[in-house]
């Protein structure tokens, strides 16, 4: 376990509902190639804040890395809706681009 992940897990123990910490833990797991654990923490991030649009993007990336394109497409669709509802044009555009990319690979 790297030092950053250890610190994030310590923060998580103190406040398990901190969206930023949950997302950071997910990112660290994804960076280490531990995509199952990353998806688990992206899900916790989204349970804490369903409008955290980039969690959808990165969760879909982890799902794709695990070879689960249908789940990745489902995640992207949910992210596009969340971005649209939040008025987050940048996230909407990035998620739409990822959707096109995933559909081309499906």
C-alpha positions in Angstrom: 0.0 0.0 0.0 1.4 3.4 -0.9 1.7 6.3 1.5 -1.1 8.3 -0.1 -3.5 5.4 0.0 -2.6 4.8 3.7 -3.3 8.5 4.5 -6.6 8.4 2.6 -7.7 5.2 4.4 -6.9 6.9 7.7 -9.1 9.9 6.7 -11.8 7.4 5.6 -11.7 5.8 9.0 -12.3 9.2 10.6 -15.1 10.2 8.2 -16.4 7.4 6.0 -18.8 9.8 4.2 -16.2 12.3 2.9 -16.8 12.2 -0.9 -13.4 13.6 -1.7 -11.7 10.9 0.4 -13.8 8.2 -1.1 -13.0 9.4 -4.6 -9.3 9.6 -3.8 -9.2 6.1 -2.5 -10.9 4.9 -5.6 -8.4 6.7 -7.8 -5.5 5.2 -5.9 -6.9 1.7 -6.3 -7.4 2.3 -10.0 -3.9 3.7 -10.4 -2.6 0.5 -8.8 -4.6 -1.7 -11.2 -6.9 -2.9 -8.4 -10.1 -2.1 -10.4 -12.5 -4.2 -8.3 -11.6 -2.2 -5.2 -11.7 1.0 -7.3 -15.2 0.3 -8.4 -16.3 -0.4 -4.8 -15.0 3.1 -3.8 -16.4 4.8 -6.9 -19.8 3.3 -5.8 -19.3 4.7 -2.3 -18.4 8.1 -3.8 -21.6 8.1 -5.9 -23.7 6.9 -2.9 -22.4 9.9 -1.0 -22.8 12.4 -3.9 -24.7 11.2 -7.0 -23.7 14.4 -8.8 -19.9 13.6 -8.5 -19.7 13.3 -12.3 -16.1 12.3 -12.7 -16.6 9.2 -10.4 -18.9 7.9 -13.2 -16.2 8.5 -15.8 -13.4 6.8 -13.8 -15.7 4.0 -12.6 -16.5 3.2 -16.3 -12.8 3.2 -17.1 -12.2 0.7 -14.3 -15.1 -1.5 -15.6 -13.6 -1.3 -19.1 -10.2 -2.4 -17.7 -11.9 -5.4 -16.1 -13.4 -6.3 -19.5 -17.0 -5.4 -18.5 -18.1 -3.1 -21.4 -21.9 -3.5 -20.7 -21.4 -2.2 -17.1 -19.1 0.6 -18.3 -21.7 1.7 -20.8 -24.4 1.6 -18.1 -22.2 3.7 -15.8 -21.5 6.2 -18.5 -25.2 6.5 -19.2 -25.9 7.2 -15.5 -23.0 9.7 -15.5 -24.4 11.5 -18.6 -27.7 11.9 -16.9 -26.1 13.2 -13.7 -24.0 15.7 -15.6 -27.0 16.9 -17.6 -29.0 17.3 -14.3 -26.1 19.1 -12.7 -25.5 21.4 -15.7 -21.9 20.2 -15.8 -21.1 20.6 -19.5 -17.5 19.6 -19.3 -18.3 16.3 -17.5 -21.2 15.7 -20.0 -18.9 16.2 -23.0 -16.2 13.9 -21.5 -18.7 11.2 -20.6 -20.3 11.4 -24.1 -16.9 11.0 -25.6 -16.2 8.0 -23.5 -19.6 6.6 -24.4 -18.7 6.9 -28.1 -15.3 5.3 -27.5 -16.9 2.4 -25.5 -19.6 1.8 -28.1 -16.9 1.6 -30.8 -15.1 -1.1 -28.7 -18.3 -3.0 -27.9 
